[in-house]
Amino acid sequence: MLKIQLSILFLTISCMFCSHAWSDPLSLFSDDELSRLQHTEAEWSNEIHRYNLDQKANKRFRKMATRSFEPVKDLEGPQISILNPILTGDHYRTPIPVRLLVYLKNSEASIDIESFNVKGKRGIFTLNITNRIKGFIRQPFEGEDAAYVIDANIPKIGAGRYLIIMSIADVEGNKSEHQAFLEVEKK
């Protein structure tokens, strides 16, 4: 009898947690996750500013490295090219529903698709959504310049500002990361 009661208690607690988890294949995030990932105006400005400073520092480092006496081989990982939504200034802007089209291209070596990772981030809160996106990965159609394509229509996502980070590596271990500042607007 005690085992049955414990089993029912465990099942009840599990269901409580599951009800808040992501379960809709057309939505990348649950309502709770959306509220935790949406950036305020100040947070958004700070994230973009920090990203731009990091990019300038990386350019300075590369410039200094090429001045050294030893040749520097710049190994780059696969390319992550977001075709849709469209880049507007320093961020991607799109209405609801979101049309997502991303090309993953080989660079030095072939892509290791198992290394693909996608997460939403706000401050210290990070949410891994890789498994949710993997269902949208397909082989390229004729004429598409990519090794893999992420192709999704996402009708359910809240309006707001989000930081999405995609990373991938090739079979030789060269890694790439792309930070996408995404602004979703109401229709």
WOQUIJO-V673787 format. One record per backbone hydrogen bond with DSSP energy under -0.5 kcal/mol. NH is the residue of the N-H (numbers start at 0). CO is the residue of the C=O. Records with the same first field share a line. If there is no record, write none. Layout:
NH = CO + CO
This chain:
4 = 0
5 = 1
6 = 2
7 = 3
8 = 4
9 = 5
10 = 6
11 = 7
12 = 8
13 = 9
14 = 10
15 = 11
16 = 12
17 = 13
18 = 14
19 = 15 + 16
20 = 16 + 17
24 = 22
26 = 23
27 = 155
33 = 29
34 = 30
35 = 31
36 = 32
37 = 33
38 = 160
43 = 39
44 = 40
45 = 41
46 = 42
47 = 43
48 = 44
49 = 45
50 = 46
51 = 47
52 = 48
53 = 49
54 = 50
55 = 51
56 = 52
57 = 53
58 = 54
59 = 55
60 = 56
61 = 57
62 = 58
63 = 59
64 = 60
65 = 61
66 = 62 + 63
67 = 64
72 = 70
73 = 71
74 = 72
75 = 73
76 = 174
77 = 173
78 = 104
80 = 78 + 102
81 = 79
82 = 80 + 100
83 = 100
85 = 92
87 = 90
88 = 86
89 = 87
90 = 87
91 = 180
92 = 85
93 = 182
95 = 184
97 = 153
99 = 97 + 151
100 = 83 + 98
101 = 149
102 = 80
103 = 147
104 = 78 + 102
106 = 108
107 = 75
111 = 168
112 = 110
114 = 111
115 = 112
116 = 166
118 = 164
119 = 126
120 = 162
121 = 124
124 = 121
126 = 119
128 = 117 + 126
129 = 117
132 = 128
133 = 129
134 = 130
135 = 132
136 = 133
137 = 148
143 = 140
144 = 142
145 = 143
146 = 103
147 = 103
148 = 137
149 = 101
150 = 135 + 148
151 = 99
153 = 97 + 151
154 = 152
155 = 25
156 = 154
159 = 183
161 = 181
162 = 120
163 = 161 + 179
164 = 118
165 = 163 + 177
166 = 116
167 = 175
168 = 111
169 = 173
170 = 109
172 = 169
175 = 167
177 = 165
179 = 163 + 177
180 = 178
181 = 161 + 179
182 = 91 + 180
183 = 159 + 181
184 = 93 + 182
